[in-house]
Each structure stands twice: as structure tokens, then as C-alpha cells.
Amino acid sequence: MSAITRPRDGRMIGGVCAGLARRFGMKARTMRIIFVLSCLLPGPQFLIYLALWLLLPNEKAGAGATAW
């Protein structure tokens, strides 16, 4: 089982949906749609997103990546 990380590429806001999609083998767009639809239901979805944004580590830079 691989660890969940926030990717450096393909982010929209914090990379949480992209990281979860990568971990569960889904497209990032599908995960984002699921998240937006879940926000229509009562619950702490937005707070969970913020917590994951703070707790999930960034993906390590690849060998060919440049750090700006």
C-alpha cells in the first residue's frame, strides 16, 4: 500500500483530491466531482479537506525537477 502524498503537478488548490485519486487509482477529475457533490450533503467535508491539506506531505521532487 503506497502512502498518500499531495502531488506537485496536477493540483487545483491543495492537491488533496489529486493525491487521493492517485492513491485509489482514479482520475483526479472524478475525485474532485465526488468531493464537490459531497459538499452538498451535511457534514464536515470542507474541514476534512483542510485537515488533509495540512497533514498530507508534499510529493518529493523527482531527480529531473527544478525547485523554483
PQR file of N, CA, C, O and H, with PARSE charges and radii, in Angstrom:
ATOM      1  N   MET A   1       0.835  -1.170   0.000 -0.4000 1.5000
ATOM      2  CA  MET A   1       0.000   0.000   0.000 -0.0000 2.0000
ATOM      3  C   MET A   1       0.887   1.243   0.000  0.5500 1.7000
ATOM      4  O   MET A   1       1.759   1.376   0.859 -0.5500 1.4000
ATOM      5  N   SER A   2       0.679   2.150  -0.946 -0.4000 1.5000
ATOM      6  CA  SER A   2       1.511   3.340  -1.036 -0.0000 2.0000
ATOM      7  C   SER A   2       0.953   4.447  -0.147  0.5500 1.7000
ATOM      8  O   SER A   2      -0.243   4.499   0.143 -0.5500 1.4000
ATOM      9  H   SER A   2      -0.029   2.042  -1.643  0.4000 1.0000
ATOM     10  N   ALA A   3       1.840   5.314   0.267 -0.4000 1.5000
ATOM     11  CA  ALA A   3       1.437   6.435   1.120 -0.0000 2.0000
ATOM     12  C   ALA A   3       0.721   7.491   0.288  0.5500 1.7000
ATOM     13  O   ALA A   3       0.969   7.630  -0.910 -0.5500 1.4000
ATOM     14  H   ALA A   3       2.811   5.272   0.032  0.4000 1.0000
ATOM     15  N   ILE A   4      -0.155   8.217   0.929 -0.4000 1.5000
ATOM     16  CA  ILE A   4      -0.868   9.296   0.243 -0.0000 2.0000
ATOM     17  C   ILE A   4      -0.022  10.558   0.361  0.5500 1.7000
ATOM     18  O   ILE A   4       0.324  10.989   1.461 -0.5500 1.4000
ATOM     19  H   ILE A   4      -0.356   8.104   1.902  0.4000 1.0000
ATOM     20  N   THR A   5       0.304  11.142  -0.787 -0.4000 1.5000
ATOM     21  CA  THR A   5       1.030  12.405  -0.815 -0.0000 2.0000
ATOM     22  C   THR A   5       0.315  13.362  -1.755  0.5500 1.7000
ATOM     23  O   THR A   5      -0.441  12.943  -2.631 -0.5500 1.4000
ATOM     24  H   THR A   5       0.022  10.792  -1.680  0.4000 1.0000
ATOM     25  N   ARG A   6       0.559  14.643  -1.563 -0.4000 1.5000
ATOM     26  CA  ARG A   6      -0.012  15.640  -2.463 -0.0000 2.0000
ATOM     27  C   ARG A   6       0.967  15.853  -3.608  0.5500 1.7000
ATOM     28  O   ARG A   6       2.091  16.298  -3.377 -0.5500 1.4000
ATOM     29  H   ARG A   6       1.173  14.984  -0.851  0.4000 1.0000
ATOM     30  N   PRO A   7       0.564  15.545  -4.847 -0.5600 1.5000
ATOM     31  CA  PRO A   7       1.490  15.672  -5.973  0.2800 2.0000
ATOM     32  C   PRO A   7       1.827  17.122  -6.267  0.5500 1.7000
ATOM     33  O   PRO A   7       1.047  18.028  -5.975 -0.5500 1.4000
ATOM     34  N   ARG A   8       2.988  17.325  -6.841 -0.4000 1.5000
ATOM     35  CA  ARG A   8       3.406  18.678  -7.210 -0.0000 2.0000
ATOM     36  C   ARG A   8       2.778  19.116  -8.530  0.5500 1.7000
ATOM     37  O   ARG A   8       2.659  20.313  -8.792 -0.5500 1.4000
ATOM     38  H   ARG A   8       3.622  16.589  -7.077  0.4000 1.0000
ATOM     39  N   ASP A   9       2.379  18.163  -9.358 -0.4000 1.5000
ATOM     40  CA  ASP A   9       1.744  18.504 -10.636 -0.0000 2.0000
ATOM     41  C   ASP A   9       0.291  18.052 -10.606  0.5500 1.7000
ATOM     42  O   ASP A   9      -0.047  17.090  -9.916 -0.5500 1.4000
ATOM     43  H   ASP A   9       2.476  17.191  -9.145  0.4000 1.0000
ATOM     44  N   GLY A  10      -0.557  18.728 -11.339 -0.4000 1.5000
ATOM     45  CA  GLY A  10      -1.956  18.356 -11.405 -0.0000 2.0000
ATOM     46  C   GLY A  10      -2.800  18.871 -10.251  0.5500 1.7000
ATOM     47  O   GLY A  10      -3.910  18.388 -10.030 -0.5500 1.4000
ATOM     48  H   GLY A  10      -0.283  19.509 -11.900  0.4000 1.0000
ATOM     49  N   ARG A  11      -2.286  19.839  -9.520 -0.4000 1.5000
ATOM     50  CA  ARG A  11      -3.036  20.410  -8.399 -0.0000 2.0000
ATOM     51  C   ARG A  11      -4.040  21.432  -8.905  0.5500 1.7000
ATOM     52  O   ARG A  11      -3.815  22.098  -9.915 -0.5500 1.4000
ATOM     53  H   ARG A  11      -1.384  20.231  -9.700  0.4000 1.0000
ATOM     54  N   MET A  12      -5.146  21.546  -8.189 -0.4000 1.5000
ATOM     55  CA  MET A  12      -6.080  22.638  -8.450 -0.0000 2.0000
ATOM     56  C   MET A  12      -5.974  23.654  -7.303  0.5500 1.7000
ATOM     57  O   MET A  12      -5.795  24.848  -7.542 -0.5500 1.4000
ATOM     58  H   MET A  12      -5.328  21.005  -7.368  0.4000 1.0000
ATOM     59  N   ILE A  13      -6.082  23.178  -6.077 -0.4000 1.5000
ATOM     60  CA  ILE A  13      -5.950  24.069  -4.920 -0.0000 2.0000
ATOM     61  C   ILE A  13      -4.797  23.555  -4.053  0.5500 1.7000
ATOM     62  O   ILE A  13      -3.699  24.109  -4.077 -0.5500 1.4000
ATOM     63  H   ILE A  13      -6.227  22.208  -5.883  0.4000 1.0000
ATOM     64  N   GLY A  14      -5.055  22.501  -3.296 -0.4000 1.5000
ATOM     65  CA  GLY A  14      -4.030  21.989  -2.398 -0.0000 2.0000
ATOM     66  C   GLY A  14      -3.446  20.658  -2.808  0.5500 1.7000
ATOM     67  O   GLY A  14      -2.454  20.215  -2.229 -0.5500 1.4000
ATOM     68  H   GLY A  14      -5.947  22.050  -3.276  0.4000 1.0000
ATOM     69  N   GLY A  15      -4.036  20.014  -3.787 -0.4000 1.5000
ATOM     70  CA  GLY A  15      -3.542  18.719  -4.232 -0.0000 2.0000
ATOM     71  C   GLY A  15      -4.118  17.535  -3.474  0.5500 1.7000
ATOM     72  O   GLY A  15      -3.696  16.399  -3.688 -0.5500 1.4000
ATOM     73  H   GLY A  15      -4.842  20.373  -4.257  0.4000 1.0000
ATOM     74  N   VAL A  16      -5.077  17.787  -2.591 -0.4000 1.5000
ATOM     75  CA  VAL A  16      -5.646  16.706  -1.781 -0.0000 2.0000
ATOM     76  C   VAL A  16      -6.425  15.729  -2.667  0.5500 1.7000
ATOM     77  O   VAL A  16      -6.222  14.519  -2.578 -0.5500 1.4000
ATOM     78  H   VAL A  16      -5.420  18.710  -2.417  0.4000 1.0000
ATOM     79  N   CYS A  17      -7.303  16.241  -3.506 -0.4000 1.5000
ATOM     80  CA  CYS A  17      -8.101  15.359  -4.376 -0.0000 2.0000
ATOM     81  C   CYS A  17      -7.204  14.606  -5.356  0.5500 1.7000
ATOM     82  O   CYS A  17      -7.434  13.428  -5.631 -0.5500 1.4000
ATOM     83  H   CYS A  17      -7.468  17.225  -3.578  0.4000 1.0000
ATOM     84  N   ALA A  18      -6.182  15.282  -5.883 -0.4000 1.5000
ATOM     85  CA  ALA A  18      -5.264  14.614  -6.809 -0.0000 2.0000
ATOM     86  C   ALA A  18      -4.492  13.504  -6.102  0.5500 1.7000
ATOM     87  O   ALA A  18      -4.273  12.438  -6.679 -0.5500 1.4000
ATOM     88  H   ALA A  18      -5.995  16.238  -5.660  0.4000 1.0000
ATOM     89  N   GLY A  19      -4.080  13.745  -4.861 -0.4000 1.5000
ATOM     90  CA  GLY A  19      -3.365  12.723  -4.098 -0.0000 2.0000
ATOM     91  C   GLY A  19      -4.244  11.533  -3.758  0.5500 1.7000
ATOM     92  O   GLY A  19      -3.812  10.384  -3.858 -0.5500 1.4000
ATOM     93  H   GLY A  19      -4.258  14.610  -4.393  0.4000 1.0000
ATOM     94  N   LEU A  20      -5.480  11.810  -3.355 -0.4000 1.5000
ATOM     95  CA  LEU A  20      -6.407  10.715  -3.054 -0.0000 2.0000
ATOM     96  C   LEU A  20      -6.750   9.926  -4.319  0.5500 1.7000
ATOM     97  O   LEU A  20      -6.852   8.700  -4.282 -0.5500 1.4000
ATOM     98  H   LEU A  20      -5.830  12.743  -3.274  0.4000 1.0000
ATOM     99  N   ALA A  21      -6.924  10.628  -5.426 -0.4000 1.5000
ATOM    100  CA  ALA A  21      -7.228   9.945  -6.685 -0.0000 2.0000
ATOM    101  C   ALA A  21      -6.072   9.043  -7.103  0.5500 1.7000
ATOM    102  O   ALA A  21      -6.290   7.909  -7.530 -0.5500 1.4000
ATOM    103  H   ALA A  21      -6.841  11.624  -5.456  0.4000 1.0000
ATOM    104  N   ARG A  22      -4.870   9.534  -6.983 -0.4000 1.5000
ATOM    105  CA  ARG A  22      -3.694   8.727  -7.346 -0.0000 2.0000
ATOM    106  C   ARG A  22      -3.595   7.495  -6.455  0.5500 1.7000
ATOM    107  O   ARG A  22      -3.275   6.404  -6.928 -0.5500 1.4000
ATOM    108  H   ARG A  22      -4.693  10.455  -6.637  0.4000 1.0000
ATOM    109  N   ARG A  23      -3.870   7.671  -5.160 -0.4000 1.5000
ATOM    110  CA  ARG A  23      -3.772   6.545  -4.214 -0.0000 2.0000
ATOM    111  C   ARG A  23      -4.795   5.455  -4.507  0.5500 1.7000
ATOM    112  O   ARG A  23      -4.490   4.268  -4.388 -0.5500 1.4000
ATOM    113  H   ARG A  23      -4.130   8.557  -4.775  0.4000 1.0000
ATOM    114  N   PHE A  24      -6.025   5.858  -4.894 -0.4000 1.5000
ATOM    115  CA  PHE A  24      -7.088   4.890  -5.120 -0.0000 2.0000
ATOM    116  C   PHE A  24      -7.290   4.544  -6.588  0.5500 1.7000
ATOM    117  O   PHE A  24      -8.271   3.885  -6.931 -0.5500 1.4000
ATOM    118  H   PHE A  24      -6.273   6.822  -4.990  0.4000 1.0000
ATOM    119  N   GLY A  25      -6.383   4.975  -7.462 -0.4000 1.5000
ATOM    120  CA  GLY A  25      -6.418   4.598  -8.871 -0.0000 2.0000
ATOM    121  C   GLY A  25      -7.558   5.215  -9.652  0.5500 1.7000
ATOM    122  O   GLY A  25      -8.134   4.571 -10.529 -0.5500 1.4000
ATOM    123  H   GLY A  25      -5.586   5.511  -7.183  0.4000 1.0000
ATOM    124  N   MET A  26      -7.888   6.452  -9.343 -0.4000 1.5000
ATOM    125  CA  MET A  26      -8.968   7.156 -10.031 -0.0000 2.0000
ATOM    126  C   MET A  26      -8.386   8.363 -10.759  0.5500 1.7000
ATOM    127  O   MET A  26      -7.227   8.726 -10.555 -0.5500 1.4000
ATOM    128  H   MET A  26      -7.421   6.976  -8.631  0.4000 1.0000
ATOM    129  N   LYS A  27      -9.203   8.979 -11.609 -0.4000 1.5000
ATOM    130  CA  LYS A  27      -8.807  10.228 -12.221 -0.0000 2.0000
ATOM    131  C   LYS A  27      -9.050  11.356 -11.224  0.5500 1.7000
ATOM    132  O   LYS A  27      -9.995  11.310 -10.435 -0.5500 1.4000
ATOM    133  H   LYS A  27     -10.144   8.684 -11.775  0.4000 1.0000
ATOM    134  N   ALA A  28      -8.192  12.363 -11.269 -0.4000 1.5000
ATOM    135  CA  ALA A  28      -8.326  13.490 -10.345 -0.0000 2.0000
ATOM    136  C   ALA A  28      -9.652  14.207 -10.557  0.5500 1.7000
ATOM    137  O   ALA A  28     -10.271  14.657  -9.593 -0.5500 1.4000
ATOM    138  H   ALA A  28      -7.425  12.401 -11.910  0.4000 1.0000
ATOM    139  N   ARG A  29     -10.093  14.319 -11.801 -0.4000 1.5000
ATOM    140  CA  ARG A  29     -11.360  14.991 -12.091 -0.0000 2.0000
ATOM    141  C   ARG A  29     -12.529  14.276 -11.408  0.5500 1.7000
ATOM    142  O   ARG A  29     -13.430  14.919 -10.869 -0.5500 1.4000
ATOM    143  H   ARG A  29      -9.589  13.953 -12.584  0.4000 1.0000
ATOM    144  N   THR A  30     -12.506  12.952 -11.437 -0.4000 1.5000
ATOM    145  CA  THR A  30     -13.565  12.168 -10.790 -0.0000 2.0000
ATOM    146  C   THR A  30     -13.579  12.412  -9.293  0.5500 1.7000
ATOM    147  O   THR A  30     -14.645  12.582  -8.701 -0.5500 1.4000
ATOM    148  H   THR A  30     -11.774  12.430 -11.875  0.4000 1.0000
ATOM    149  N   MET A  31     -12.398  12.431  -8.670 -0.4000 1.5000
ATOM    150  CA  MET A  31     -12.316  12.670  -7.228 -0.0000 2.0000
ATOM    151  C   MET A  31     -12.806  14.075  -6.886  0.5500 1.7000
ATOM    152  O   MET A  31     -13.468  14.267  -5.866 -0.5500 1.4000
ATOM    153  H   MET A  31     -11.532  12.293  -9.150  0.4000 1.0000
ATOM    154  N   ARG A  32     -12.491  15.049  -7.722 -0.4000 1.5000
ATOM    155  CA  ARG A  32     -12.954  16.423  -7.475 -0.0000 2.0000
ATOM    156  C   ARG A  32     -14.470  16.519  -7.576  0.5500 1.7000
ATOM    157  O   ARG A  32     -15.105  17.209  -6.778 -0.5500 1.4000
ATOM    158  H   ARG A  32     -11.954  14.894  -8.550  0.4000 1.0000
ATOM    159  N   ILE A  33     -15.046  15.836  -8.544 -0.4000 1.5000
ATOM    160  CA  ILE A  33     -16.509  15.844  -8.694 -0.0000 2.0000
ATOM    161  C   ILE A  33     -17.161  15.191  -7.480  0.5500 1.7000
ATOM    162  O   ILE A  33     -18.162  15.689  -6.967 -0.5500 1.4000
ATOM    163  H   ILE A  33     -14.531  15.276  -9.192  0.4000 1.0000
ATOM    164  N   ILE A  34     -16.595  14.079  -7.022 -0.4000 1.5000
ATOM    165  CA  ILE A  34     -17.124  13.414  -5.831 -0.0000 2.0000
ATOM    166  C   ILE A  34     -17.056  14.349  -4.629  0.5500 1.7000
ATOM    167  O   ILE A  34     -17.995  14.414  -3.835 -0.5500 1.4000
ATOM    168  H   ILE A  34     -15.781  13.674  -7.439  0.4000 1.0000
ATOM    169  N   PHE A  35     -15.949  15.068  -4.495 -0.4000 1.5000
ATOM    170  CA  PHE A  35     -15.814  15.990  -3.358 -0.0000 2.0000
ATOM    171  C   PHE A  35     -16.842  17.118  -3.434  0.5500 1.7000
ATOM    172  O   PHE A  35     -17.482  17.438  -2.432 -0.5500 1.4000
ATOM    173  H   PHE A  35     -15.187  15.015  -5.140  0.4000 1.0000
ATOM    174  N   VAL A  36     -17.004  17.722  -4.612 -0.4000 1.5000
ATOM    175  CA  VAL A  36     -17.964  18.819  -4.760 -0.0000 2.0000
ATOM    176  C   VAL A  36     -19.378  18.334  -4.475  0.5500 1.7000
ATOM    177  O   VAL A  36     -20.144  19.018  -3.796 -0.5500 1.4000
ATOM    178  H   VAL A  36     -16.484  17.461  -5.426  0.4000 1.0000
ATOM    179  N   LEU A  37     -19.726  17.163  -4.986 -0.4000 1.5000
ATOM    180  CA  LEU A  37     -21.057  16.616  -4.725 -0.0000 2.0000
ATOM    181  C   LEU A  37     -21.241  16.291  -3.244  0.5500 1.7000
ATOM    182  O   LEU A  37     -22.334  16.457  -2.703 -0.5500 1.4000
ATOM    183  H   LEU A  37     -19.104  16.608  -5.537  0.4000 1.0000
ATOM    184  N   SER A  38     -20.182  15.831  -2.590 -0.4000 1.5000
ATOM    185  CA  SER A  38     -20.303  15.524  -1.162 -0.0000 2.0000
ATOM    186  C   SER A  38     -20.489  16.791  -0.331  0.5500 1.7000
ATOM    187  O   SER A  38     -21.041  16.734   0.768 -0.5500 1.4000
ATOM    188  H   SER A  38     -19.294  15.697  -3.029  0.4000 1.0000
ATOM    189  N   CYS A  39     -20.038  17.921  -0.841 -0.4000 1.5000
ATOM    190  CA  CYS A  39     -20.222  19.184  -0.115 -0.0000 2.0000
ATOM    191  C   CYS A  39     -21.684  19.615  -0.093  0.5500 1.7000
ATOM    192  O   CYS A  39     -22.070  20.453   0.721 -0.5500 1.4000
ATOM    193  H   CYS A  39     -19.589  17.967  -1.734  0.4000 1.0000
ATOM    194  N   LEU A  40     -22.491  19.055  -0.972 -0.4000 1.5000
ATOM    195  CA  LEU A  40     -23.917  19.349  -0.964 -0.0000 2.0000
ATOM    196  C   LEU A  40     -24.628  18.647   0.187  0.5500 1.7000
ATOM    197  O   LEU A  40     -25.738  19.031   0.555 -0.5500 1.4000
ATOM    198  H   LEU A  40     -22.177  18.374  -1.634  0.4000 1.0000
ATOM    199  N   LEU A  41     -24.005  17.635   0.752 -0.4000 1.5000
ATOM    200  CA  LEU A  41     -24.562  16.900   1.890 -0.0000 2.0000
ATOM    201  C   LEU A  41     -24.078  17.539   3.186  0.5500 1.7000
ATOM    202  O   LEU A  41     -23.009  18.149   3.216 -0.5500 1.4000
ATOM    203  H   LEU A  41     -23.103  17.324   0.453  0.4000 1.0000
ATOM    204  N   PRO A  42     -24.850  17.406   4.245 -0.5600 1.5000
ATOM    205  CA  PRO A  42     -24.385  17.964   5.519  0.2800 2.0000
ATOM    206  C   PRO A  42     -23.202  17.157   6.051  0.5500 1.7000
ATOM    207  O   PRO A  42     -23.165  15.932   5.931 -0.5500 1.4000
ATOM    208  N   GLY A  43     -22.254  17.851   6.630 -0.4000 1.5000
ATOM    209  CA  GLY A  43     -21.096  17.178   7.200 -0.0000 2.0000
ATOM    210  C   GLY A  43     -19.855  18.050   7.134  0.5500 1.7000
ATOM    211  O   GLY A  43     -19.889  19.149   6.581 -0.5500 1.4000
ATOM    212  H   GLY A  43     -22.284  18.846   6.727  0.4000 1.0000
ATOM    213  N   PRO A  44     -18.776  17.564   7.689 -0.5600 1.5000
ATOM    214  CA  PRO A  44     -17.547  18.363   7.794  0.2800 2.0000
ATOM    215  C   PRO A  44     -16.575  18.156   6.620  0.5500 1.7000
ATOM    216  O   PRO A  44     -15.363  18.142   6.836 -0.5500 1.4000
ATOM    217  N   GLN A  45     -17.069  17.997   5.403 -0.4000 1.5000
ATOM    218  CA  GLN A  45     -16.199  17.692   4.274 -0.0000 2.0000
ATOM    219  C   GLN A  45     -15.120  18.756   4.066  0.5500 1.7000
ATOM    220  O   GLN A  45     -13.953  18.428   3.848 -0.5500 1.4000
ATOM    221  H   GLN A  45     -18.053  18.008   5.228  0.4000 1.0000
ATOM    222  N   PHE A  46     -15.509  20.019   4.133 -0.4000 1.5000
ATOM    223  CA  PHE A  46     -14.546  21.089   3.895 -0.0000 2.0000
ATOM    224  C   PHE A  46     -13.472  21.115   4.975  0.5500 1.7000
ATOM    225  O   PHE A  46     -12.301  21.361   4.685 -0.5500 1.4000
ATOM    226  H   PHE A  46     -16.457  20.285   4.310  0.4000 1.0000
ATOM    227  N   LEU A  47     -13.867  20.862   6.215 -0.4000 1.5000
ATOM    228  CA  LEU A  47     -12.884  20.826   7.302 -0.0000 2.0000
ATOM    229  C   LEU A  47     -11.932  19.642   7.145  0.5500 1.7000
ATOM    230  O   LEU A  47     -10.744  19.756   7.446 -0.5500 1.4000
ATOM    231  H   LEU A  47     -14.818  20.662   6.450  0.4000 1.0000
ATOM    232  N   ILE A  48     -12.446  18.513   6.679 -0.4000 1.5000
ATOM    233  CA  ILE A  48     -11.588  17.344   6.428 -0.0000 2.0000
ATOM    234  C   ILE A  48     -10.593  17.649   5.313  0.5500 1.7000
ATOM    235  O   ILE A  48      -9.427  17.263   5.395 -0.5500 1.4000
ATOM    236  H   ILE A  48     -13.411  18.420   6.434  0.4000 1.0000
ATOM    237  N   TYR A  49     -11.056  18.347   4.265 -0.4000 1.5000
ATOM    238  CA  TYR A  49     -10.156  18.741   3.177 -0.0000 2.0000
ATOM    239  C   TYR A  49      -9.030  19.626   3.723  0.5500 1.7000
ATOM    240  O   TYR A  49      -7.860  19.414   3.402 -0.5500 1.4000
ATOM    241  H   TYR A  49     -12.003  18.661   4.198  0.4000 1.0000
ATOM    242  N   LEU A  50      -9.382  20.608   4.539 -0.4000 1.5000
ATOM    243  CA  LEU A  50      -8.362  21.493   5.109 -0.0000 2.0000
ATOM    244  C   LEU A  50      -7.382  20.725   5.993  0.5500 1.7000
ATOM    245  O   LEU A  50      -6.179  20.979   5.959 -0.5500 1.4000
ATOM    246  H   LEU A  50     -10.332  20.780   4.800  0.4000 1.0000
ATOM    247  N   ALA A  51      -7.902  19.785   6.782 -0.4000 1.5000
ATOM    248  CA  ALA A  51      -7.028  18.980   7.642 -0.0000 2.0000
ATOM    249  C   ALA A  51      -6.072  18.130   6.801  0.5500 1.7000
ATOM    250  O   ALA A  51      -4.886  18.030   7.117 -0.5500 1.4000
ATOM    251  H   ALA A  51      -8.880  19.578   6.810  0.4000 1.0000
ATOM    252  N   LEU A  52      -6.591  17.514   5.725 -0.4000 1.5000
ATOM    253  CA  LEU A  52      -5.726  16.717   4.854 -0.0000 2.0000
ATOM    254  C   LEU A  52      -4.688  17.592   4.159  0.5500 1.7000
ATOM    255  O   LEU A  52      -3.551  17.166   3.958 -0.5500 1.4000
ATOM    256  H   LEU A  52      -7.554  17.595   5.469  0.4000 1.0000
ATOM    257  N   TRP A  53      -5.071  18.800   3.796 -0.4000 1.5000
ATOM    258  CA  TRP A  53      -4.139  19.735   3.163 -0.0000 2.0000
ATOM    259  C   TRP A  53      -2.963  20.011   4.103  0.5500 1.7000
ATOM    260  O   TRP A  53      -1.815  20.099   3.667 -0.5500 1.4000
ATOM    261  H   TRP A  53      -5.995  19.145   3.960  0.4000 1.0000
ATOM    262  N   LEU A  54      -3.262  20.144   5.386 -0.4000 1.5000
ATOM    263  CA  LEU A  54      -2.205  20.418   6.353 -0.0000 2.0000
ATOM    264  C   LEU A  54      -1.404  19.172   6.720  0.5500 1.7000
ATOM    265  O   LEU A  54      -0.201  19.263   6.966 -0.5500 1.4000
ATOM    266  H   LEU A  54      -4.194  20.072   5.740  0.4000 1.0000
ATOM    267  N   LEU A  55      -2.059  18.002   6.760 -0.4000 1.5000
ATOM    268  CA  LEU A  55      -1.403  16.794   7.264 -0.0000 2.0000
ATOM    269  C   LEU A  55      -0.678  15.976   6.195  0.5500 1.7000
ATOM    270  O   LEU A  55       0.336  15.342   6.489 -0.5500 1.4000
ATOM    271  H   LEU A  55      -3.036  17.927   6.561  0.4000 1.0000
ATOM    272  N   LEU A  56      -1.188  15.982   4.953 -0.4000 1.5000
ATOM    273  CA  LEU A  56      -0.550  15.178   3.917 -0.0000 2.0000
ATOM    274  C   LEU A  56       0.731  15.851   3.438  0.5500 1.7000
ATOM    275  O   LEU A  56       0.734  17.050   3.158 -0.5500 1.4000
ATOM    276  H   LEU A  56      -2.011  16.498   4.715  0.4000 1.0000
ATOM    277  N   PRO A  57       1.813  15.092   3.344 -0.5600 1.5000
ATOM    278  CA  PRO A  57       3.070  15.688   2.888  0.2800 2.0000
ATOM    279  C   PRO A  57       3.060  15.906   1.378  0.5500 1.7000
ATOM    280  O   PRO A  57       2.344  15.229   0.640 -0.5500 1.4000
ATOM    281  N   ASN A  58       3.874  16.871   0.935 -0.4000 1.5000
ATOM    282  CA  ASN A  58       4.080  17.077  -0.492 -0.0000 2.0000
ATOM    283  C   ASN A  58       4.861  15.906  -1.059  0.5500 1.7000
ATOM    284  O   ASN A  58       5.654  15.276  -0.359 -0.5500 1.4000
ATOM    285  H   ASN A  58       4.456  17.420   1.535  0.4000 1.0000
ATOM    286  N   GLU A  59       4.632  15.624  -2.321 -0.4000 1.5000
ATOM    287  CA  GLU A  59       5.396  14.606  -3.018 -0.0000 2.0000
ATOM    288  C   GLU A  59       6.837  15.109  -3.141  0.5500 1.7000
ATOM    289  O   GLU A  59       7.076  16.288  -3.398 -0.5500 1.4000
ATOM    290  H   GLU A  59       3.988  16.136  -2.889  0.4000 1.0000
ATOM    291  N   LYS A  60       7.780  14.203  -2.954 -0.4000 1.5000
ATOM    292  CA  LYS A  60       9.179  14.592  -3.094 -0.0000 2.0000
ATOM    293  C   LYS A  60       9.475  14.921  -4.549  0.5500 1.7000
ATOM    294  O   LYS A  60       8.935  14.295  -5.461 -0.5500 1.4000
ATOM    295  H   LYS A  60       7.587  13.245  -2.745  0.4000 1.0000
ATOM    296  N   ALA A  61      10.324  15.891  -4.754 -0.4000 1.5000
ATOM    297  CA  ALA A  61      10.705  16.308  -6.105 -0.0000 2.0000
ATOM    298  C   ALA A  61      11.497  15.189  -6.773  0.5500 1.7000
ATOM    299  O   ALA A  61      12.333  14.539  -6.146 -0.5500 1.4000
ATOM    300  H   ALA A  61      10.764  16.400  -4.013  0.4000 1.0000
ATOM    301  N   GLY A  62      11.218  14.979  -8.058 -0.4000 1.5000
ATOM    302  CA  GLY A  62      11.940  13.955  -8.826 -0.0000 2.0000
ATOM    303  C   GLY A  62      13.363  14.402  -9.122  0.5500 1.7000
ATOM    304  O   GLY A  62      13.745  15.535  -8.832 -0.5500 1.4000
ATOM    305  H   GLY A  62      10.539  15.508  -8.568  0.4000 1.0000
ATOM    306  N   ALA A  63      14.130  13.511  -9.694 -0.4000 1.5000
ATOM    307  CA  ALA A  63      15.547  13.800  -9.974 -0.0000 2.0000
ATOM    308  C   ALA A  63      15.693  14.917 -10.998  0.5500 1.7000
ATOM    309  O   ALA A  63      16.632  15.709 -10.916 -0.5500 1.4000
ATOM    310  H   ALA A  63      13.819  12.590  -9.930  0.4000 1.0000
ATOM    311  N   GLY A  64      14.774  14.994 -11.968 -0.4000 1.5000
ATOM    312  CA  GLY A  64      14.894  15.996 -13.008 -0.0000 2.0000
ATOM    313  C   GLY A  64      14.122  17.261 -12.720  0.5500 1.7000
ATOM    314  O   GLY A  64      14.129  18.180 -13.538 -0.5500 1.4000
ATOM    315  H   GLY A  64      14.011  14.350 -12.036  0.4000 1.0000
ATOM    316  N   ALA A  65      13.468  17.336 -11.603 -0.4000 1.5000
ATOM    317  CA  ALA A  65      12.634  18.502 -11.289 -0.0000 2.0000
ATOM    318  C   ALA A  65      13.509  19.645 -10.784  0.5500 1.7000
ATOM    319  O   ALA A  65      14.528  19.429 -10.128 -0.5500 1.4000
ATOM    320  H   ALA A  65      13.462  16.589 -10.939  0.4000 1.0000
ATOM    321  N   THR A  66      13.090  20.853 -11.103 -0.4000 1.5000
ATOM    322  CA  THR A  66      13.794  22.029 -10.596 -0.0000 2.0000
ATOM    323  C   THR A  66      12.931  22.668  -9.536  0.5500 1.7000
ATOM    324  O   THR A  66      11.711  22.756  -9.673 -0.5500 1.4000
ATOM    325  H   THR A  66      12.262  21.028 -11.635  0.4000 1.0000
ATOM    326  N   ALA A  67      13.573  23.107  -8.488 -0.4000 1.5000
ATOM    327  CA  ALA A  67      12.855  23.767  -7.395 -0.0000 2.0000
ATOM    328  C   ALA A  67      12.934  25.268  -7.607  0.5500 1.7000
ATOM    329  O   ALA A  67      14.016  25.844  -7.505 -0.5500 1.4000
ATOM    330  H   ALA A  67      14.564  23.036  -8.377  0.4000 1.0000
ATOM    331  N   TRP A  68      11.844  25.897  -7.891 -0.4000 1.5000
ATOM    332  CA  TRP A  68      11.815  27.346  -8.088 -0.0000 2.0000
ATOM    333  C   TRP A  68      11.517  27.948  -6.795  0.5500 1.7000
ATOM    334  O   TRP A  68      11.436  29.171  -6.687 -0.5500 1.4000
ATOM    335  H   TRP A  68      10.965  25.428  -7.974  0.4000 1.0000
TER
END
